Amino acid sequence: MKPIVTETRAAIIAGVRDARIVTRRLRDLAPHDVLVKILSCNLCTSEFGLWSGKRTNRPLPMTFGHEWAGEVLQVGEAVRGIEPGDFVGGSHEYDPYSDEARAGRTSEAPGVKPYDTQWDDGYFGRYEGCAEHVVQSQESIYKFAHRIPAPEAGFLEPLATVVNGLRKIDPHEGETIVVIGAGTMGVLNALVAARSGARVIVTEVSPEKVRVAERLGLEVVDGSACDAVEEVRRRTGGRGADSVVIAVGLTLADQQAFAMLKKFHGKVLFFAAGYPAPEVGVDVNKIHYGKMELYGTLMADYVDFMESCRLLGEGIIDVSTLVSARYPFDDITAAFEHAVQPGGYRTAVIMGEE
């Protein structure tokens, strides 16, 4: 089926500190495809890291954009449950009939494109959402129950990754969870973990981020004013944390996480990547004798996206504070320049009415 819009303007990262808007042709709609008019797309840490040159692990020129929200314009003939006018967000595409997808591991399924995927027009990339339109398969489209500001709906994917990671450590009432880092992902981890009934303590060294976390009602340890490890142990009566979520990619954060854990059965969730790669530097015998549980986490699965969509669409998790700035699509370079400044949260690129 021919889409009612055949071409779109899309942002690409052409090189270091070089973002451009180009014209790209949209693919024809397969029976299960959906054409979406993008209203906004937030810039992810990995994307502005690539733009700034801090990350060099992906080929250029690259299409990007996975934290988007928009309105459905057209659906393929086999699409059910989604129709024009619906307010939606998106995830990665995958093969819904694969063994991995049937087992619920949609992030591991065939059809999840690697970042070195090369499109027909020569650009590389996994995602294409920083554009005025996108065509994606139905299984990667999620409908919100209620319309919310598009930049807030753009948190669908990052919040889903948080839901996915926290399922691994399973926080619950009576436990203490420490989140290291009060950036966007640290705050999201803290907000979702708090819903479990667990006590959540956030550690942060940036004064501005400390203030934001406190305004959100979170218990915060200001690591610039004290030894964060000692303070966590003091607040837990010397016991330590049941679980620690490392939401910043730094060697110091990794070391602090292990030092904060309780004596036995402590859990560490490695949520953030770091460039250059952080070192753990922990005596493996301590992991052995302490019966520690270590978890890596990446991406999110279908059930996580559905839960994220519910949390955002029903106003259960309020992310409005985490939208630091909004820039028109044509000011994509200015948006990146703002996004790389320390102390901020998400920068939204606006394509249409929010």
C-alpha positions as semicolon CSV with decimal commas, in nm:
position;residue;x (nm);y (nm);z (nm)
1;M;0,000;0,000;0,000
2;K;0,131;0,343;-0,092
3;P;0,153;0,578;0,207
4;I;-0,046;0,899;0,182
5;V;0,285;1,074;0,252
6;T;0,568;0,942;0,035
7;E;0,857;1,162;0,152
8;T;0,954;1,313;0,485
9;R;1,211;1,544;0,635
10;A;1,439;1,359;0,874
11;A;1,733;1,446;1,096
12;I;2,062;1,261;1,060
13;I;2,395;1,274;1,240
14;A;2,641;1,321;0,954
15;G;2,952;1,358;1,168
16;V;3,088;1,499;1,491
17;R;2,881;1,809;1,582
18;D;2,714;1,783;1,242
19;A;2,337;1,723;1,246
20;R;2,137;1,785;0,930
21;I;1,783;1,765;0,802
22;V;1,746;1,569;0,480
23;T;1,459;1,444;0,265
24;R;1,398;1,070;0,278
25;R;1,154;0,844;0,099
26;L;0,907;0,652;0,315
27;R;0,865;0,280;0,255
28;D;0,537;0,141;0,127
29;L;0,298;0,019;0,395
30;A;0,304;-0,358;0,444
31;P;-0,021;-0,510;0,576
32;H;0,085;-0,463;0,940
33;D;0,255;-0,122;0,901
34;V;0,151;0,211;1,050
35;L;0,227;0,562;0,919
36;V;0,275;0,814;1,199
37;K;0,306;1,191;1,195
38;I;0,575;1,265;1,454
39;L;0,493;1,545;1,698
40;S;0,815;1,540;1,900
41;C;1,128;1,335;1,956
42;N;1,352;1,355;2,262
43;L;1,729;1,333;2,227
44;C;1,874;1,028;2,402
45;T;2,209;1,029;2,581
46;S;2,349;0,785;2,326
47;E;2,249;1,015;2,040
48;F;2,400;1,336;2,170
49;G;2,704;1,135;2,278
50;L;2,748;1,028;1,916
51;W;2,689;1,383;1,790
52;S;2,949;1,525;2,030
53;G;3,208;1,262;1,942
54;K;3,211;1,109;2,290
55;R;3,074;0,784;2,150
56;T;3,235;0,631;1,843
57;N;3,071;0,289;1,837
58;R;2,819;0,354;1,560
59;P;2,864;0,422;1,187
60;L;2,784;0,758;1,031
61;P;2,586;0,913;0,872
62;M;2,314;0,780;1,100
63;T;1,938;0,815;1,127
64;F;1,816;0,827;1,484
65;G;1,521;0,890;1,713
66;H;1,348;0,636;1,937
67;E;1,195;0,861;2,203
68;W;0,915;0,993;1,986
69;A;0,541;1,043;2,004
70;G;0,295;1,118;1,729
71;E;-0,042;1,072;1,566
72;V;-0,141;0,786;1,337
73;L;-0,216;0,896;0,981
74;Q;-0,267;0,563;0,802
75;V;-0,265;0,191;0,877
76;G;-0,202;-0,120;0,668
77;E;-0,488;-0,346;0,569
78;A;-0,414;-0,607;0,839
79;V;-0,367;-0,365;1,131
80;R;-0,613;-0,409;1,417
81;G;-0,653;-0,198;1,732
82;I;-0,478;0,109;1,591
83;E;-0,646;0,363;1,367
84;P;-0,588;0,710;1,225
85;G;-0,600;0,977;1,493
86;D;-0,459;0,757;1,770
87;F;-0,185;0,909;1,987
88;V;0,109;0,669;1,994
89;G;0,473;0,608;2,075
90;G;0,710;0,349;1,937
91;S;0,981;0,095;2,007
92;H;1,221;-0,117;1,803
93;E;1,075;-0,340;1,533
94;Y;1,109;-0,717;1,572
95;D;0,978;-1,046;1,433
96;P;0,664;-1,115;1,641
97;Y;0,651;-1,478;1,524
98;S;1,001;-1,571;1,641
99;D;1,068;-1,805;1,933
100;E;1,222;-1,518;2,130
101;A;0,918;-1,295;2,083
102;R;0,679;-1,578;2,170
103;A;0,878;-1,628;2,491
104;G;0,836;-1,258;2,571
105;R;1,194;-1,156;2,491
106;T;1,106;-0,918;2,211
107;S;1,425;-0,715;2,257
108;E;1,624;-1,027;2,163
109;A;1,409;-1,131;1,868
110;P;1,521;-1,147;1,506
111;G;1,427;-0,832;1,322
112;V;1,572;-0,599;1,586
113;K;1,801;-0,400;1,363
114;P;2,165;-0,348;1,460
115;Y;2,295;0,008;1,454
116;D;2,504;-0,068;1,146
117;T;2,191;-0,145;0,942
118;Q;2,220;0,046;0,614
119;W;1,900;0,182;0,465
120;D;1,833;0,195;0,091
121;D;1,939;0,561;0,079
122;G;2,280;0,487;0,230
123;Y;2,225;0,606;0,586
124;F;2,293;0,376;0,881
125;G;2,081;0,329;1,191
126;R;1,830;0,128;1,391
127;Y;1,576;0,406;1,445
128;E;1,417;0,674;1,225
129;G;1,192;0,865;1,464
130;C;1,360;1,207;1,457
131;A;1,164;1,299;1,148
132;E;0,830;1,444;1,049
133;H;0,690;1,100;0,961
134;V;0,781;0,737;1,019
135;V;0,651;0,400;0,902
136;Q;0,682;0,113;1,150
137;S;0,525;-0,228;1,200
138;Q;0,224;-0,254;1,431
139;E;0,399;-0,457;1,701
140;S;0,637;-0,164;1,759
141;I;0,356;0,092;1,803
142;Y;0,192;0,160;2,141
143;K;-0,133;0,352;2,183
144;F;-0,175;0,581;2,483
145;A;-0,507;0,567;2,666
146;H;-0,501;0,945;2,704
147;R;-0,328;1,218;2,512
148;I;-0,044;1,378;2,709
149;P;0,217;1,634;2,599
150;A;0,421;1,471;2,323
151;P;0,763;1,530;2,487
152;E;0,636;1,346;2,795
153;A;0,500;1,061;2,584
154;G;0,850;1,042;2,435
155;F;0,960;0,887;2,764
156;L;0,785;0,564;2,659
157;E;1,110;0,388;2,563
158;P;1,338;0,507;2,846
159;L;1,070;0,434;3,107
160;A;1,019;0,089;2,954
161;T;1,389;0,012;2,995
162;V;1,357;0,108;3,361
163;V;1,059;-0,123;3,408
164;N;1,260;-0,400;3,242
165;G;1,566;-0,351;3,462
166;L;1,374;-0,328;3,787
167;R;1,191;-0,653;3,711
168;K;1,529;-0,822;3,744
169;I;1,601;-0,702;4,098
170;D;1,234;-0,714;4,204
171;P;1,220;-0,437;4,467
172;H;0,948;-0,468;4,728
173;E;0,823;-0,333;5,058
174;G;1,072;-0,355;5,342
175;E;1,376;-0,325;5,118
176;T;1,612;-0,033;5,062
177;I;1,704;0,044;4,702
178;V;1,984;0,288;4,623
179;V;1,997;0,458;4,283
180;I;2,335;0,611;4,198
181;G;2,281;0,914;3,977
182;A;1,988;1,155;3,953
183;G;2,001;1,215;3,581
184;T;1,704;1,127;3,363
185;M;1,744;0,752;3,396
186;G;1,832;0,763;3,765
187;V;1,521;0,963;3,846
188;L;1,303;0,730;3,639
189;N;1,450;0,429;3,820
190;A;1,382;0,592;4,156
191;L;1,023;0,688;4,071
192;V;0,934;0,340;3,946
193;A;1,116;0,160;4,230
194;A;0,930;0,371;4,485
195;R;0,599;0,234;4,356
196;S;0,700;-0,110;4,486
197;G;0,683;0,012;4,846
198;A;1,059;-0,012;4,890
199;R;1,255;0,271;5,047
200;V;1,451;0,445;4,770
201;I;1,763;0,654;4,827
202;V;1,918;0,849;4,539
203;T;2,282;0,961;4,545
204;E;2,397;1,254;4,331
205;V;2,684;1,506;4,325
206;S;2,529;1,775;4,103
207;P;2,360;2,040;4,322
208;E;2,098;2,114;4,058
209;K;2,007;1,749;4,016
210;V;1,994;1,706;4,392
211;R;1,738;1,988;4,405
212;V;1,530;1,839;4,123
213;A;1,525;1,496;4,288
214;E;1,419;1,650;4,618
215;R;1,143;1,849;4,446
216;L;1,015;1,518;4,310
217;G;0,987;1,392;4,667
218;L;1,283;1,155;4,654
219;E;1,517;1,085;4,945
220;V;1,857;1,214;4,832
221;V;2,216;1,184;4,948
222;D;2,422;1,480;4,827
223;G;2,750;1,314;4,739
224;S;2,922;1,649;4,700
225;A;2,875;1,721;5,071
226;C;2,948;1,380;5,224
227;D;3,080;1,031;5,160
228;A;2,783;0,871;4,984
229;V;2,873;0,518;5,091
230;E;2,907;0,610;5,457
231;E;2,585;0,811;5,446
232;V;2,387;0,525;5,293
233;R;2,520;0,290;5,560
234;R;2,434;0,543;5,831
235;R;2,079;0,583;5,703
236;T;2,032;0,207;5,690
237;G;2,161;0,153;6,042
238;G;2,483;-0,001;5,910
239;R;2,298;-0,271;5,720
240;G;2,347;-0,142;5,366
241;A;2,122;-0,155;5,063
242;D;1,931;-0,457;4,941
243;S;1,987;-0,348;4,581
244;V;2,184;-0,076;4,405
245;V;2,096;0,058;4,060
246;I;2,396;0,215;3,886
247;A;2,245;0,482;3,662
248;V;2,568;0,655;3,566
249;G;2,855;0,505;3,369
250;L;3,152;0,575;3,597
251;T;3,408;0,351;3,768
252;L;3,352;0,534;4,097
253;A;2,980;0,459;4,080
254;D;3,051;0,089;4,026
255;Q;3,283;0,082;4,325
256;Q;3,035;0,268;4,544
257;A;2,759;0,024;4,452
258;F;2,944;-0,276;4,590
259;A;3,047;-0,085;4,903
260;M;2,685;0,008;4,975
261;L;2,544;-0,345;4,959
262;K;2,424;-0,546;5,254
263;K;2,640;-0,839;5,369
264;F;2,457;-1,119;5,190
265;H;2,236;-1,147;4,882
266;G;2,282;-0,787;4,771
267;K;2,185;-0,710;4,412
268;V;2,355;-0,475;4,167
269;L;2,184;-0,359;3,848
270;F;2,423;-0,220;3,587
271;F;2,180;0,016;3,417
272;A;2,418;0,258;3,244
273;A;2,693;0,218;2,988
274;G;2,994;0,447;3,008
275;Y;3,241;0,584;2,752
276;P;3,521;0,516;2,811
277;A;3,410;0,187;2,964
278;P;3,405;0,194;3,346
279;E;3,600;-0,060;3,551
280;V;3,433;-0,255;3,829
281;G;3,753;-0,331;4,020
282;V;3,589;-0,559;4,277
283;D;3,740;-0,863;4,446
284;V;3,552;-1,154;4,289
285;N;3,578;-1,345;4,617
286;K;3,358;-1,079;4,776
287;I;3,094;-1,150;4,514
288;H;3,128;-1,521;4,584
289;Y;3,124;-1,509;4,964
290;G;2,860;-1,235;4,974
291;K;2,626;-1,437;4,749
292;M;2,578;-1,124;4,541
293;E;2,351;-1,106;4,238
294;L;2,472;-0,896;3,943
295;Y;2,244;-0,796;3,658
296;G;2,304;-0,631;3,325
297;T;2,010;-0,469;3,151
298;L;1,951;-0,337;2,801
299;M;1,644;-0,228;2,606
300;A;1,293;-0,343;2,697
301;D;1,037;-0,604;2,597
302;Y;0,674;-0,579;2,489
303;V;0,536;-0,611;2,843
304;D;0,767;-0,332;2,960
305;F;0,649;-0,097;2,686
306;M;0,288;-0,173;2,771
307;E;0,351;-0,095;3,138
308;S;0,540;0,223;3,049
309;C;0,255;0,332;2,824
310;R;0,011;0,280;3,112
311;L;0,227;0,462;3,368
312;L;0,263;0,765;3,140
313;G;-0,082;0,766;2,982
314;E;-0,263;0,740;3,316
315;G;-0,042;1,001;3,481
316;I;0,099;0,755;3,736
317;I;0,457;0,862;3,660
318;D;0,493;1,237;3,600
319;V;0,793;1,317;3,380
320;S;0,712;1,682;3,306
321;T;1,003;1,801;3,524
322;L;1,243;1,595;3,312
323;V;1,178;1,789;2,990
324;S;1,452;2,050;3,012
325;A;1,397;2,232;2,683
326;R;1,204;2,228;2,357
327;Y;1,350;2,318;2,016
328;P;1,183;2,341;1,674
329;F;1,284;2,066;1,432
330;D;1,471;2,311;1,210
331;D;1,690;2,404;1,508
332;I;1,824;2,049;1,543
333;T;2,183;2,170;1,591
334;A;2,080;2,403;1,872
335;A;1,890;2,114;2,031
336;F;2,204;1,900;2,034
337;E;2,413;2,188;2,168
338;H;2,170;2,222;2,458
339;A;2,145;1,847;2,518
340;V;2,520;1,803;2,572
341;Q;2,535;2,066;2,845
342;P;2,577;1,911;3,192
343;G;2,299;1,936;3,445
344;G;2,004;1,895;3,211
345;Y;1,753;1,622;3,143
346;R;1,574;1,551;2,814
347;T;1,577;1,795;2,523
348;A;1,268;1,768;2,302
349;V;1,270;1,833;1,928
350;I;0,926;1,955;1,823
351;M;0,786;1,866;1,480
352;G;0,421;1,960;1,532
353;E;0,162;2,059;1,789
354;E;0,238;1,898;2,125
